Each structure stands twice: as structure tokens, then as C-alpha cells.
């Protein structure tokens, strides 16, 4: 597993800085995350997700105050 500590603490349905109603996505597939990255989501680079998928590495996007909660990419 790869743990990414980000200021937002996970992957959200929209940018939480712009849209306060954005919801935390608890789990998301590699393909969906790559699609979000190609559409402009800057949480995880699509190439990193591609490599994680190829080698079977799950990615947890969280922050120090939220760990172990966050978004699991698998």
C-alpha cells in the first residue's frame, strides 16, 4: 500500500475549496481515478495510478489528522 498525505485528506466529488458541499469518496477504482485525473483532479497523477494498478498497489489518500480514514484507490 502507498499512503499519500494530502492537505484535503482524500478524494472528493468536487474541489472542497470551491464547493463546500463536496463529498468524500471512501473508495474508488483505478480506472475512475485515472479518469478524474485526466479531467483535471490534481489529487493523484494519472501515471501514478496506472503504475499502482499495474503492480497491484492500493493507494490511500489521507492526511495526518484523518488517518486511517480517507480514500482508498484500488
N, C-alpha and C positions, 0 to 999 in steps of 0.2 A: 504494500500500500504506500502511496505517496500522499503526504499531508501538505496542503498548501494553506498557509496562514495569510489571509487577506483582510483588509480593513472592513469589508462588508460582511464577512462571516459566512458566506455561502453564495449560491446561485439563486437569483431572484427572477420572478416573472417579468420584471421591468427594472430599470435603474432606480433603486430606492432613494437616491438623492433627488431625482426628478419626480418620481411617482411614489408618494408615501403609502399608497395602497398596495404596493408590490408585495407579493407573497414569496416566502422562502420555498424553494423546491427541495424537498428532502432527498429524493433520488432521481437520477436522470441517466439515460443510456448514453453510451459513447457517441452514437450517431446523432442523437438530438443535441448533444453538447457541441459537436463539431458544426452542426447547422447553425446553432446560436452564435458560435464564434465567427462563422463566415458572414453572419448578418450584422456583426458589429459588437457583440458581447465581448468585453475585454477581461473577463474573469480568468479564463484559461485559454491559452493559444490553441487553435485547432490542431496544429502539428503535435503539440504535447499530448493531446487527447488521442491522436492517431497512433503515436508510439505506445501509449498506455494500453490501448486496445490490442495492438499487435502482440505485446508481451504479457497481456493479462494482468495488468497492474490497475488496481482500483485507485481512484483519486478522491480524497476527502478535502473539500474546500471549507475552511472554518476560520476562526480567529481565536486568540488566546482566551478571551472571556467566554467564548461559546463552546470550546472543545469539550467533549467529543461530538457535539451537535454541529450541524452544518449540512452540506450537500454531498452525497456520495455519488460519484460518477462511476458507473460500471456497465 
